[in-house]
Amino acid sequence: MDRIAIVGGQRLEGEIPISGAKNSAIKLMAASLLTDQPLRLTNMPRLADTRFLGRLLRRLGAEVQEIDDGPDGPETILHAPEIVSAIAPYDLVRQMRASFNVLGPLVARTGHAKVSLPGGCTIGARPVDLHLKALEALGASIDLHDGYVFAQAPRGLRGARIEFPFVSVGATEHTLLAAVLAEGETVIVNAACEPEIGDLIDCLTRMGAKIEGKDTSTLSIKGVSRLNGTTHAVIPDRIETGTYALAVAMAGGEVRLTRTRSDFIEALLVKMEAAGVEITRANDGLTVKRNGARLKSVDVETEAYPGFATDLQAQFMALMTMADGVSVIRETIFENRFMHAPELARLGADITVRGGEAEVRGTPQLHGAQVMATDLRASVSLVVAALAARGETVVNRVYHLDRGFERLEEKLGACGADIRRLSHDTGEE
Ligand code: EPZ
C-alpha cells in the first residue's frame, strides 16, 4: 500500500487549480441511469471513488468513457441505452457507500432493483433509513434480506410529500434521483441545501426534469415520463478548496486557489480570518496568505450547509493544534468523527475528546511521525499537520487520500511542499 512522506517547514507559494467535486460527480454519474441517452460530465475529478462507481455502472449496463483531454478538461461520457442488470452487489457497494444511490434511479427506470446495504463506516453507523422511507413513500415496496434491499415498483413510482426529520444530503439526493421519473408531484420538506444538491438539480433540469426550490429546504418535483441526455460541468470541490486553504494557513505562505468558488466555504473562511489568516476572495477562487505570526485559537461547530462542513472538521483541527490558546471543536453530523485526534497526537498535538466535542490546546511545534487514518478527510488532516511539523511524517494507508484528492502530492509539491509518494513494493518513490 502506498504511503506519503512529508518533510514539514516549507512555505507554500503559487497556485493550486481545484478539481471537480467528488461528492457531486458520483451522484451525477448515478443520474446517467435515468436516461437512455448519453450524459456528458465535464470538469470530472479522476479519483478512486469515481472509478469504483464507473465499474458498478458498467455492470448495470452503462458505457463509461473517460476522456482526459476534452475541450473542457477531463470528461466522462456515460450512456445506459438499456439496464442489463438491476443488481448492485456487495463487493462494489462496500467499496464506496455512495454506490447505494443507484437504487432510486434503477427502480425509477426499470421498476425493480436489488442493491446491497452499505453498512456502517468508520465515521459512524450511517444508516439509510431515510433513503428507504422516501422510496416507500414514492410507492416502492422495500424488503431487506441477506444484506440486500429488494425494491419493487412494477407500475412505476408516484409523487408524494416527504418530510425528513433531519437534514440528510444523501437522502435528499436519492429522493431527487427517484422522484424525477415518478408520476405526479413530489415535495421534499427539510431538504439539504449543499451545493452538490444544487448541482444535481441543475443537471437533472438540463436532462428535462421539473424541479423547483433549488438552494432552499423545500423542493418540489413534477415527475416526467422520460429524461434526455445532456452536457453538464461538475461544480468545483469545496472540500478540496477548504483543505488547501487550511494547508496554506498551516504551512505559511501565499497561494491562489483557482477554478473554484469561495462562497461555497464562507463558514470556513470566516473562522480562518478570525484565527488570523488573510483571505482575498476573487471571481474564480481565492488567495490565502499567512506570514509568520502564530494563529489564534477559534471554536467551531459542524452544521449542515451553509454552516461549517463536517468534511473540513479534521483539517481545521490540524490547524488549531499549533494555534495560540484552546479551541473547542464540536462535531454534530457524525457520531464518531474524531479518529484523527489520536493520530494528530502522535505528531505532538494536545487534544482531549469528550463525546462529540474535542478540546485542542495549541502547541508551538509539531514533530514528524508515522501516522495513518481510517477515512479520507482524517487522512488529509494528517497531511495538513505534517506540512508544519518538524522533520518527516509518513502517512500510511494512502488509498483513503486517493479516494477524494486528485494529484494531491503534485498540487502541493508545485507550491514548494516537500512531499512524495512511496510505492508499496520498494518503499521508494
Ligand atoms: C454526505 O454523506 C457526504 N458524502 C459526506 O462526505 C458528508 O460528510 C455528509 O454528506 C455531510 O455533509 C457524499 O456525498 C458521498 P448525510 P451522507 O445523509 O449523504 C444520518 C466525504 O468524506 N442519516 O447528510 O451519507 C447520518 O448517519 C463524505 O466525502 C441517517 O440517520 O450524509 C449522519 O449522521 C464523508 N439516516 C447524518 O444523517 C439516513 O437515512 C447526515 O448524513 C441518512 C443519514
Boltz pocket constraint, residues with backbone or C-beta under 6 A from the ligand:
constraints:
  - pocket:
      binder: B
      contacts: [[A, 23], [A, 98], [A, 124], [A, 125], [A, 126], [A, 127], [A, 128], [A, 129], [A, 130], [A, 131], [A, 132], [A, 167], [A, 168], [A, 169], [A, 170], [A, 171], [A, 310], [A, 311], [A, 332], [A, 333], [A, 334], [A, 335], [A, 376], [A, 377], [A, 404]]
      max_distance: 6.0
